[in-house]
Amino acid sequence: MNRERKAIDQMDLDLFSKDKELIQQVQKSREDRERGRIYDQEQGLKYLQHKIREFESEQNL
């Protein structure tokens, strides 16, 4: 069972390592962390609400 789990984990790792969008998201997350752009729950909620308002205002143009 352990050998099977390791094989599955390796397959997942192989798939993730080829996913360019996922790699970009991880790199962006690292950059955000390095630059202090980390949000707690409340800050994250405010950020998302702001982005939603921006998006909705662009749709009304």
Helices and strands as residue ranges (DSSP letters): H 2-17, H 20-34, H 41-59
